[in-house]
């Protein structure tokens, strides 16, 4: 019998994949937002860009210098997401629809409780997860009721030496800029790192730890970073 995946788990799995396989799209949208350096950066996942249209985009190919990474072929769909996606190690993802990409997956969670998951692709980052709230329980209230509330980050804080970057995204997805790649690659590899993020549903921000193995993998993922070769884009109208 195949495993059953609840909607919030499927949503998180989808967000992880977006962060790794989306890069070709991040430079093709007409919309844009300001990066930490003030430069305009395109992000196809911004709501203002979701217009009725048909566009043909060439598949992405593996960047040079990453042939030594574990090659993960996505051969299962949402009904049974792949179990061989390793956490906290750089991998090469081969998506049957969008092509090849490089990244590292990370998760930070309370056992049996809330979870923050993130994918750190060479050209795109995704941060999402869910909060777990329990109500009820006790002698006169019956068994406790658990409520899972999915979230997607829309603002990301990344430490960068004696300063930090504030990166704005849409629907949990952030386009990588030269400043972001440099900040992530230069994190001290001998200790955990921290990010801060806010979600689209509420105010405030949350501090979340990134494990040391993921931090080490950032050096591989963002080494010698340069902008991606633009994908071939053909607008087919609507």
C-alpha positions in Angstrom: 0.0 0.0 0.0 1.4 3.4 -1.0 2.0 6.1 1.6 -0.7 8.7 2.1 0.5 12.3 2.0 -1.6 15.1 3.6 -2.0 18.3 1.7 0.5 20.3 3.8 3.2 17.7 3.2 2.5 17.8 -0.5 2.7 21.6 -0.5 6.0 21.5 1.3 7.4 18.9 -1.1 6.2 21.1 -4.0 7.9 24.1 -2.5 11.2 22.3 -2.2 11.1 21.3 -5.8 10.2 24.8 -6.9 13.4 26.1 -5.2 15.5 23.6 -7.1 14.0 23.4 -10.5 12.6 26.9 -11.0 15.7 28.8 -12.0 15.1 29.1 -15.7 11.8 30.9 -15.0 13.3 33.5 -12.6 14.8 35.6 -15.3 12.0 35.3 -17.9 9.1 37.2 -16.2 8.3 40.8 -17.1 7.7 41.7 -13.4 10.4 42.5 -10.9 11.3 43.4 -7.3 14.2 45.1 -5.6 17.1 43.0 -4.3 19.1 43.9 -1.3 21.4 46.0 -3.4 18.5 47.9 -4.9 18.8 46.1 -8.3 15.6 44.9 -9.9 15.3 41.1 -9.9 12.6 39.1 -11.8 10.5 36.5 -10.0 7.9 34.6 -12.0 6.1 33.6 -8.8 5.0 37.1 -7.9 1.3 37.4 -8.1 1.4 40.3 -10.4 3.1 38.2 -13.0 0.6 35.4 -13.1 -1.2 36.4 -16.2 -3.0 34.2 -18.7 -0.3 33.2 -21.3 1.6 30.4 -22.9 5.4 30.4 -23.0 7.9 27.9 -24.3 11.1 27.7 -22.3 14.2 25.6 -23.0 15.1 23.1 -20.3 17.9 23.9 -17.9 21.2 22.0 -18.0 23.7 21.1 -15.2 26.1 24.0 -14.6 29.8 23.3 -15.1 31.7 21.9 -12.2 28.9 19.8 -10.7 29.2 16.5 -12.5 30.6 15.0 -9.2 27.3 15.5 -7.3 24.8 12.7 -6.7 22.4 12.7 -9.6 18.8 12.5 -8.3 16.2 11.6 -11.0 12.7 12.6 -10.1 10.8 9.6 -11.2 7.8 9.7 -8.8 5.0 12.2 -8.7 2.9 13.8 -5.9 1.3 10.5 -4.9 4.6 9.1 -3.7 7.3 11.8 -3.5 10.8 10.4 -3.8 12.5 9.2 -0.6 16.1 9.4 -1.9 16.3 13.2 -1.7 19.1 13.6 0.9 19.0 16.5 3.3 21.9 18.8 3.9 24.1 17.7 1.0 24.5 19.2 -2.4 22.8 17.3 -5.1 22.0 17.5 -8.8 18.3 17.3 -9.5 17.0 16.0 -12.9 13.4 17.1 -13.3 11.5 15.4 -16.3 9.7 18.7 -17.1 12.1 21.6 -16.4 15.6 20.0 -16.7 18.7 19.9 -14.4 19.6 22.0 -11.4 21.9 22.1 -8.3 20.9 22.7 -4.7 20.7 21.5 -1.1 17.7 20.8 1.0 17.4 21.7 4.7 14.8 21.1 7.4 14.4 22.5 11.0 11.6 21.1 13.1 10.2 20.1 16.4 9.7 16.3 16.5 6.0 15.8 15.9 5.5 19.5 15.6 6.2 22.6 13.5 8.6 22.4 10.6 10.6 24.9 8.4 11.9 23.4 5.2 14.1 25.2 2.7 15.8 24.5 -0.7 18.9 26.4 -1.6 19.2 26.2 -5.4 22.0 27.9 -7.3 19.6 30.3 -8.8 16.5 30.1 -6.6 15.7 29.6 -2.9 12.4 28.4 -1.4 11.3 28.6 2.3 8.1 27.1 3.5 6.7 24.8 6.2 3.9 24.5 8.7 3.0 25.5 12.2 1.4 22.9 14.5 -1.2 24.1 17.0 -2.8 21.8 19.6 -6.0 22.7 21.4 -8.2 20.9 23.9 -7.2 17.9 26.0 -7.4 17.4 29.7 -9.9 15.7 32.0 -13.0 17.4 30.7 -12.1 18.5 27.1 -11.5 15.2 25.3 -8.5 14.4 23.2 -6.3 17.3 21.9 -7.0 18.5 18.4 -4.0 19.2 16.1 -4.2 21.9 13.5 -1.5 22.2 10.8 -1.2 25.7 9.2 1.1 25.8 6.1 3.1 28.9 5.4 5.3 30.4 2.7 8.0 33.0 3.4 7.9 36.3 1.5 10.8 38.1 3.2 14.2 36.5 4.0 17.0 37.9 6.2 20.5 36.5 5.4 23.5 37.4 7.6 26.5 38.8 5.6 29.4 39.5 7.9 28.8 42.7 9.9 25.6 43.4 7.9 22.6 41.4 6.5 20.6 41.2 3.4 16.8 41.6 3.2 15.5 39.7 0.3 11.9 39.9 -0.9 10.2 37.0 -2.7 6.8 35.8 -3.7 4.9 32.6 -2.8 7.9 31.3 -0.8 10.4 31.7 -3.7 13.4 34.0 -3.9 15.6 34.6 -6.9 19.3 34.4 -6.1 21.4 37.5 -6.7 25.2 37.9 -6.7 25.0 39.4 -3.1 23.0 36.4 -1.9 25.3 33.8 -3.4 28.3 35.6 -1.9 26.8 35.8 1.5 25.7 32.2 1.6 29.1 30.9 0.2 31.0 32.9 2.8 29.1 31.7 5.9 31.6 30.1 8.5 31.6 26.4 7.6 32.4 25.2 11.1 29.1 26.1 12.8 25.4 26.3 12.2 24.0 29.5 10.5 20.7 31.3 11.1 18.2 33.0 8.8 15.2 35.1 9.7 12.0 35.1 7.6 8.5 36.5 7.6 5.4 34.8 6.1 2.8 36.1 3.7 0.0 35.4 6.2 1.2 37.4 9.2 3.5 40.0 10.6 6.6 39.6 12.6 9.5 37.3 11.8 10.9 34.0 12.8 14.5 32.9 13.5 15.4 29.5 12.1 18.7 27.5 12.3 20.4 26.1 9.3 22.5 23.0 10.0 26.3 22.9 9.6 26.1 20.3 6.8 23.8 22.6 4.8 26.1 25.5 5.5 29.1 23.5 4.1 27.1 22.6 1.1 26.4 26.3 0.4 30.1 26.6 -0.5 29.6 24.0 -3.2 26.3 25.2 -4.5 27.3 28.9 -4.8 31.0 28.5 -5.7 32.1 30.8 -8.5 28.6 32.0 -8.9 27.6 33.8 -12.1 24.3 34.6 -13.6 22.6 31.7 -15.4 22.7 31.6 -19.1 19.3 33.0 -20.2 16.9 30.3 -21.2 15.4 30.3 -24.7 12.0 31.9 -24.3 9.2 31.9 -26.9 5.9 33.6 -26.1 3.1 31.7 -27.7 0.4 34.2 -26.7 -3.0 33.1 -25.3 
